[in-house]
Amino acid sequence: MSVIITKDVEVTFDFNYEELIKNVIEKALDYIECPYETELSVTLTDNKNIHIINNEFRQIDRPTDVLSFPMIEYMVPGEFDFLENCIEYFNPETGELLLGDIIISVDKVKEQANEFGHTERRELAFLVAHSMLHLFGFDHMEENEMKIMENKQEEILEELQIKR
């Protein structure tokens, strides 16, 4: 597993955020039973930068907590069988499956942890788990999709013993 973590801003958490990000990613991969070694990037930024990206790519003119840019279009969320003959989804140098990119607002992590009454560690873990599910093809546009994602997010965090 290759995880490239980039910081656009100074990150001042009181925990090892890089280790947490990698642990949540690894747990999500195990949870969804991904059969491949994977590659993805995580960018930590601020509200200003994520606002610009959100406006550019989603035409939503405000900051958000996390953005996910999946590299794969799944026929069925979380099912990898169709990838067997799709070399374009794999890094030719490493053979790793290219999952996509995650962008997280550190400002929102801090704001939402305070708003929801839990730790910044828990909020960051939640956003990574949420975004990983998007990289696996899950979405929450419909009520039933939202319930599925919420359950999976909570199960991933429970397995890591990260509670509210």
CYANA upper distance limits for C-alpha pairs under 8 A (distance plus 0.5 A):
  1 MET  CA     37 GLU  CA      5.75
  1 MET  CA     38 THR  CA      5.34
  1 MET  CA     39 GLU  CA      6.32
  1 MET  CA     96 GLU  CA      8.02
  2 SER  CA     38 THR  CA      6.71
  2 SER  CA     39 GLU  CA      5.06
  2 SER  CA     40 LEU  CA      6.97
  3 VAL  CA     22 LYS  CA      7.56
  3 VAL  CA     39 GLU  CA      6.40
  3 VAL  CA     40 LEU  CA      5.74
  3 VAL  CA     41 SER  CA      6.03
  3 VAL  CA     42 VAL  CA      7.66
  4 ILE  CA     39 GLU  CA      8.47
  4 ILE  CA     40 LEU  CA      6.93
  4 ILE  CA     41 SER  CA      5.06
  4 ILE  CA     42 VAL  CA      6.60
  5 ILE  CA     18 GLU  CA      7.89
  5 ILE  CA     41 SER  CA      6.42
  5 ILE  CA     42 VAL  CA      5.30
  5 ILE  CA     43 THR  CA      6.27
  5 ILE  CA     44 LEU  CA      8.06
  6 THR  CA     41 SER  CA      8.15
  6 THR  CA     42 VAL  CA      6.76
  6 THR  CA     43 THR  CA      5.17
  6 THR  CA     44 LEU  CA      6.69
  7 LYS  CA     11 VAL  CA      7.88
  7 LYS  CA     43 THR  CA      6.29
  7 LYS  CA     44 LEU  CA      5.31
  7 LYS  CA     45 THR  CA      6.76
  8 ASP  CA     43 THR  CA      7.64
  8 ASP  CA     44 LEU  CA      6.52
  8 ASP  CA     45 THR  CA      5.43
  8 ASP  CA     46 ASP  CA      8.07
  9 VAL  CA     44 LEU  CA      7.44
  9 VAL  CA     45 THR  CA      5.96
  9 VAL  CA     46 ASP  CA      7.07
 11 VAL  CA     44 LEU  CA      8.37
 11 VAL  CA    106 VAL  CA      7.67
 13 PHE  CA     17 TYR  CA      7.41
 13 PHE  CA    120 GLU  CA      8.00
 15 PHE  CA    121 ARG  CA      7.63
 16 ASN  CA     20 LEU  CA      6.84
 17 TYR  CA     21 ILE  CA      6.53
 17 TYR  CA    121 ARG  CA      8.03
 18 GLU  CA     22 LYS  CA      6.76
 19 GLU  CA     23 ASN  CA      6.56
 20 LEU  CA     24 VAL  CA      6.65
 20 LEU  CA    121 ARG  CA      8.33
 20 LEU  CA    125 ALA  CA      7.36
 21 ILE  CA     25 ILE  CA      6.68
 21 ILE  CA    124 LEU  CA      8.23
 21 ILE  CA    125 ALA  CA      7.18
 21 ILE  CA    128 VAL  CA      7.16
 22 LYS  CA     26 GLU  CA      6.54
 23 ASN  CA     27 LYS  CA      6.58
 24 VAL  CA     28 ALA  CA      6.54
 24 VAL  CA    125 ALA  CA      6.81
 24 VAL  CA    128 VAL  CA      7.17
 24 VAL  CA    129 ALA  CA      6.76
 24 VAL  CA    156 ILE  CA      8.16
 24 VAL  CA    157 LEU  CA      8.19
 24 VAL  CA    160 LEU  CA      8.08
 25 ILE  CA     29 LEU  CA      6.69
 25 ILE  CA    128 VAL  CA      7.54
 25 ILE  CA    129 ALA  CA      7.44
 25 ILE  CA    132 MET  CA      7.37
 26 GLU  CA     30 ASP  CA      6.72
 27 LYS  CA     31 TYR  CA      6.37
 27 LYS  CA    156 ILE  CA      7.03
 27 LYS  CA    159 GLU  CA      8.28
 27 LYS  CA    160 LEU  CA      7.98
 28 ALA  CA     32 ILE  CA      6.58
 28 ALA  CA    129 ALA  CA      7.01
 28 ALA  CA    132 MET  CA      7.24
 28 ALA  CA    133 LEU  CA      8.19
 28 ALA  CA    156 ILE  CA      6.68
 29 LEU  CA     33 GLU  CA      6.43
 29 LEU  CA     34 CYS  CA      5.88
 30 ASP  CA     34 CYS  CA      6.89
 31 TYR  CA    156 ILE  CA      7.28
 32 ILE  CA     78 GLY  CA      6.75
 34 CYS  CA     78 GLY  CA      8.30
 34 CYS  CA     80 PHE  CA      7.55
 35 PRO  CA     80 PHE  CA      8.03
 36 TYR  CA     96 GLU  CA      7.33
 36 TYR  CA     97 LEU  CA      6.83
 37 GLU  CA     95 GLY  CA      8.22
 37 GLU  CA     96 GLU  CA      5.54
 37 GLU  CA     97 LEU  CA      6.66
 38 THR  CA     96 GLU  CA      5.16
 38 THR  CA     97 LEU  CA      4.97
 38 THR  CA     98 LEU  CA      6.53
 38 THR  CA     99 LEU  CA      7.10
 39 GLU  CA     96 GLU  CA      6.30
 39 GLU  CA     97 LEU  CA      6.40
 39 GLU  CA     98 LEU  CA      5.53
 39 GLU  CA     99 LEU  CA      6.55
 39 GLU  CA    100 GLY  CA      8.09
 40 LEU  CA     98 LEU  CA      6.69
 40 LEU  CA     99 LEU  CA      5.95
 40 LEU  CA    100 GLY  CA      5.68
 40 LEU  CA    101 ASP  CA      6.24
 40 LEU  CA    102 ILE  CA      8.33
 41 SER  CA    100 GLY  CA      7.16
 41 SER  CA    101 ASP  CA      5.32
 41 SER  CA    102 ILE  CA      6.65
 42 VAL  CA    101 ASP  CA      6.44
 42 VAL  CA    102 ILE  CA      5.18
 42 VAL  CA    103 ILE  CA      6.25
 42 VAL  CA    104 ILE  CA      8.00
 43 THR  CA    101 ASP  CA      8.27
 43 THR  CA    102 ILE  CA      6.71
 43 THR  CA    103 ILE  CA      5.19
 43 THR  CA    104 ILE  CA      6.73
 44 LEU  CA    103 ILE  CA      6.52
 44 LEU  CA    104 ILE  CA      5.54
 44 LEU  CA    105 SER  CA      6.50
 44 LEU  CA    106 VAL  CA      6.71
 45 THR  CA     49 ASN  CA      6.87
 45 THR  CA     50 ILE  CA      7.22
 45 THR  CA    103 ILE  CA      7.61
 45 THR  CA    104 ILE  CA      6.56
 45 THR  CA    105 SER  CA      5.42
 45 THR  CA    106 VAL  CA      6.41
 45 THR  CA    107 ASP  CA      8.42
 46 ASP  CA     50 ILE  CA      6.75
 46 ASP  CA    104 ILE  CA      8.28
 46 ASP  CA    105 SER  CA      5.20
 46 ASP  CA    106 VAL  CA      6.03
 46 ASP  CA    107 ASP  CA      5.95
 46 ASP  CA    108 LYS  CA      8.25
 47 ASN  CA     51 HIS  CA      6.33
 47 ASN  CA     63 PRO  CA      5.82
 47 ASN  CA     64 THR  CA      7.75
 47 ASN  CA    105 SER  CA      6.18
 47 ASN  CA    106 VAL  CA      8.10
 47 ASN  CA    107 ASP  CA      6.41
 47 ASN  CA    108 LYS  CA      7.44
 48 LYS  CA     52 ILE  CA      7.06
 48 LYS  CA     63 PRO  CA      7.35
 49 ASN  CA     53 ILE  CA      6.91
 49 ASN  CA     63 PRO  CA      8.48
 50 ILE  CA     54 ASN  CA      6.35
 50 ILE  CA     63 PRO  CA      6.07
 50 ILE  CA     64 THR  CA      7.07
 50 ILE  CA     65 ASP  CA      8.44
 50 ILE  CA    103 ILE  CA      8.00
 50 ILE  CA    104 ILE  CA      8.08
 50 ILE  CA    105 SER  CA      6.88
 51 HIS  CA     55 ASN  CA      6.60
 51 HIS  CA     61 ASP  CA      7.08
 51 HIS  CA     62 ARG  CA      5.52
 51 HIS  CA     63 PRO  CA      4.32
 51 HIS  CA     64 THR  CA      7.13
 52 ILE  CA     56 GLU  CA      6.62
 52 ILE  CA     61 ASP  CA      8.18
 52 ILE  CA     62 ARG  CA      8.39
 52 ILE  CA     63 PRO  CA      8.11
 53 ILE  CA     57 PHE  CA      6.50
 53 ILE  CA     58 ARG  CA      8.42
 54 ASN  CA     58 ARG  CA      5.84
 54 ASN  CA     59 GLN  CA      6.99
 54 ASN  CA     60 ILE  CA      6.20
 54 ASN  CA     61 ASP  CA      7.30
 54 ASN  CA     62 ARG  CA      7.47
 54 ASN  CA     63 PRO  CA      7.18
 54 ASN  CA     64 THR  CA      7.62
 54 ASN  CA     67 LEU  CA      8.05
 55 ASN  CA     59 GLN  CA      4.76
 55 ASN  CA     60 ILE  CA      5.10
 55 ASN  CA     61 ASP  CA      5.30
 55 ASN  CA     62 ARG  CA      7.42
 56 GLU  CA     60 ILE  CA      8.33
 64 THR  CA    105 SER  CA      7.69
 64 THR  CA    108 LYS  CA      7.77
 65 ASP  CA    104 ILE  CA      6.38
 65 ASP  CA    105 SER  CA      5.77
 65 ASP  CA    106 VAL  CA      8.49
 65 ASP  CA    108 LYS  CA      5.69
 65 ASP  CA    109 VAL  CA      7.39
 65 ASP  CA    127 LEU  CA      8.11
 66 VAL  CA    102 ILE  CA      7.59
 66 VAL  CA    103 ILE  CA      6.06
 66 VAL  CA    104 ILE  CA      4.96
 66 VAL  CA    105 SER  CA      6.81
 66 VAL  CA    127 LEU  CA      7.00
 66 VAL  CA    131 SER  CA      7.60
 67 LEU  CA    102 ILE  CA      6.31
 67 LEU  CA    103 ILE  CA      5.60
 67 LEU  CA    104 ILE  CA      7.08
 67 LEU  CA    131 SER  CA      7.61
 68 SER  CA    100 GLY  CA      8.02
 68 SER  CA    101 ASP  CA      6.40
 68 SER  CA    102 ILE  CA      5.24
 68 SER  CA    103 ILE  CA      7.02
 68 SER  CA    131 SER  CA      6.09
 68 SER  CA    132 MET  CA      8.37
 68 SER  CA    134 HIS  CA      6.88
 68 SER  CA    135 LEU  CA      7.20
 69 PHE  CA    100 GLY  CA      5.98
 69 PHE  CA    101 ASP  CA      5.50
 69 PHE  CA    102 ILE  CA      6.88
 69 PHE  CA    134 HIS  CA      8.50
 69 PHE  CA    135 LEU  CA      7.43
 70 PRO  CA     99 LEU  CA      6.42
 70 PRO  CA    100 GLY  CA      4.92
 70 PRO  CA    101 ASP  CA      6.94
 70 PRO  CA    134 HIS  CA      7.39
 70 PRO  CA    135 LEU  CA      5.10
 70 PRO  CA    136 PHE  CA      8.03
 70 PRO  CA    137 GLY  CA      8.07
 71 MET  CA     89 TYR  CA      7.73
 71 MET  CA     98 LEU  CA      6.90
 71 MET  CA     99 LEU  CA      5.91
 71 MET  CA    100 GLY  CA      5.22
 71 MET  CA    101 ASP  CA      8.44
 71 MET  CA    135 LEU  CA      7.92
 72 ILE  CA     89 TYR  CA      7.33
 72 ILE  CA     98 LEU  CA      8.32
 72 ILE  CA     99 LEU  CA      7.09
 72 ILE  CA    100 GLY  CA      8.17
 72 ILE  CA    135 LEU  CA      7.96
 72 ILE  CA    136 PHE  CA      8.29
 72 ILE  CA    137 GLY  CA      8.12
 73 GLU  CA    137 GLY  CA      7.32
 74 TYR  CA     78 GLY  CA      7.90
 74 TYR  CA     79 GLU  CA      7.69
 74 TYR  CA     80 PHE  CA      8.26
 74 TYR  CA    136 PHE  CA      7.87
 74 TYR  CA    137 GLY  CA      6.09
 75 MET  CA     79 GLU  CA      8.17
 75 MET  CA     82 PHE  CA      8.50
 76 VAL  CA    137 GLY  CA      7.79
 77 PRO  CA    136 PHE  CA      6.34
 77 PRO  CA    137 GLY  CA      4.88
 77 PRO  CA    138 PHE  CA      5.72
 78 GLY  CA    133 LEU  CA      8.49
 78 GLY  CA    136 PHE  CA      5.51
 78 GLY  CA    137 GLY  CA      6.71
 78 GLY  CA    138 PHE  CA      7.77
 80 PHE  CA     84 GLU  CA      8.29
 82 PHE  CA     86 CYS  CA      7.99
 83 LEU  CA     87 ILE  CA      8.16
 83 LEU  CA     89 TYR  CA      8.08
 86 CYS  CA     90 PHE  CA      8.31
 89 TYR  CA     97 LEU  CA      6.40
 89 TYR  CA     98 LEU  CA      6.13
 89 TYR  CA     99 LEU  CA      8.47
 90 PHE  CA     95 GLY  CA      6.05
 90 PHE  CA     96 GLU  CA      5.87
 90 PHE  CA     97 LEU  CA      4.93
 90 PHE  CA     98 LEU  CA      5.96
 91 ASN  CA     95 GLY  CA      5.55
 91 ASN  CA     96 GLU  CA      5.84
 91 ASN  CA     97 LEU  CA      6.91
 91 ASN  CA     98 LEU  CA      6.88
 92 PRO  CA     96 GLU  CA      8.38
 99 LEU  CA    135 LEU  CA      6.50
 99 LEU  CA    136 PHE  CA      8.15
100 GLY  CA    135 LEU  CA      6.94
102 ILE  CA    128 VAL  CA      8.29
102 ILE  CA    131 SER  CA      7.05
104 ILE  CA    108 LYS  CA      8.48
104 ILE  CA    109 VAL  CA      8.43
104 ILE  CA    127 LEU  CA      8.08
105 SER  CA    109 VAL  CA      6.90
106 VAL  CA    110 LYS  CA      6.90
107 ASP  CA    111 GLU  CA      6.66
108 LYS  CA    112 GLN  CA      6.21
109 VAL  CA    113 ALA  CA      6.49
109 VAL  CA    120 GLU  CA      6.60
109 VAL  CA    123 GLU  CA      6.32
109 VAL  CA    124 LEU  CA      6.46
110 LYS  CA    114 ASN  CA      6.85
110 LYS  CA    120 GLU  CA      6.31
110 LYS  CA    123 GLU  CA      8.44
111 GLU  CA    115 GLU  CA      6.60
112 GLN  CA    116 PHE  CA      6.29
112 GLN  CA    123 GLU  CA      7.59
113 ALA  CA    117 GLY  CA      6.29
113 ALA  CA    118 HIS  CA      5.61
113 ALA  CA    119 THR  CA      5.93
113 ALA  CA    120 GLU  CA      5.67
113 ALA  CA    122 ARG  CA      8.12
113 ALA  CA    123 GLU  CA      6.14
114 ASN  CA    118 HIS  CA      7.04
114 ASN  CA    119 THR  CA      7.97
114 ASN  CA    120 GLU  CA      8.40
117 GLY  CA    164 ARG  CA      8.42
118 HIS  CA    122 ARG  CA      7.12
118 HIS  CA    123 GLU  CA      7.74
118 HIS  CA    164 ARG  CA      6.00
119 THR  CA    123 GLU  CA      6.88
119 THR  CA    164 ARG  CA      8.08
120 GLU  CA    124 LEU  CA      6.55
121 ARG  CA    125 ALA  CA      6.64
122 ARG  CA    126 PHE  CA      6.57
122 ARG  CA    162 ILE  CA      6.69
122 ARG  CA    163 LYS  CA      7.35
122 ARG  CA    164 ARG  CA      7.21
123 GLU  CA    127 LEU  CA      6.74
124 LEU  CA    128 VAL  CA      6.75
125 ALA  CA    129 ALA  CA      6.65
125 ALA  CA    157 LEU  CA      7.83
125 ALA  CA    162 ILE  CA      8.36
126 PHE  CA    130 HIS  CA      6.50
126 PHE  CA    153 GLN  CA      7.47
126 PHE  CA    157 LEU  CA      7.61
127 LEU  CA    131 SER  CA      6.52
128 VAL  CA    132 MET  CA      6.53
129 ALA  CA    133 LEU  CA      6.91
129 ALA  CA    153 GLN  CA      6.24
129 ALA  CA    156 ILE  CA      7.50
129 ALA  CA    157 LEU  CA      8.05
130 HIS  CA    134 HIS  CA      7.19
130 HIS  CA    149 MET  CA      8.02
130 HIS  CA    153 GLN  CA      6.48
131 SER  CA    135 LEU  CA      6.86
132 MET  CA    136 PHE  CA      6.86
133 LEU  CA    137 GLY  CA      7.00
133 LEU  CA    138 PHE  CA      5.91
133 LEU  CA    139 ASP  CA      8.17
133 LEU  CA    149 MET  CA      7.71
133 LEU  CA    153 GLN  CA      8.29
134 HIS  CA    138 PHE  CA      5.35
134 HIS  CA    139 ASP  CA      6.47
138 PHE  CA    145 GLU  CA      7.97
138 PHE  CA    149 MET  CA      7.35
139 ASP  CA    145 GLU  CA      6.59
139 ASP  CA    146 MET  CA      7.43
139 ASP  CA    149 MET  CA      7.54
140 HIS  CA    144 ASN  CA      8.28
140 HIS  CA    145 GLU  CA      5.30
140 HIS  CA    146 MET  CA      4.58
140 HIS  CA    147 LYS  CA      8.31
140 HIS  CA    149 MET  CA      7.26
141 MET  CA    145 GLU  CA      7.10
141 MET  CA    146 MET  CA      7.24
142 GLU  CA    146 MET  CA      6.66
143 GLU  CA    147 LYS  CA      6.90
144 ASN  CA    148 ILE  CA      6.85
145 GLU  CA    149 MET  CA      6.71
146 MET  CA    150 GLU  CA      6.56
147 LYS  CA    151 ASN  CA      6.63
148 ILE  CA    152 LYS  CA      6.74
149 MET  CA    153 GLN  CA      6.52
150 GLU  CA    154 GLU  CA      6.71
151 ASN  CA    155 GLU  CA      6.63
152 LYS  CA    156 ILE  CA      6.67
153 GLN  CA    157 LEU  CA      6.82
154 GLU  CA    158 GLU  CA      6.44
155 GLU  CA    159 GLU  CA      6.64
156 ILE  CA    160 LEU  CA      7.09
157 LEU  CA    161 GLN  CA      6.60
157 LEU  CA    162 ILE  CA      5.65
157 LEU  CA    163 LYS  CA      7.50
158 GLU  CA    162 ILE  CA      6.23
158 GLU  CA    163 LYS  CA      7.17
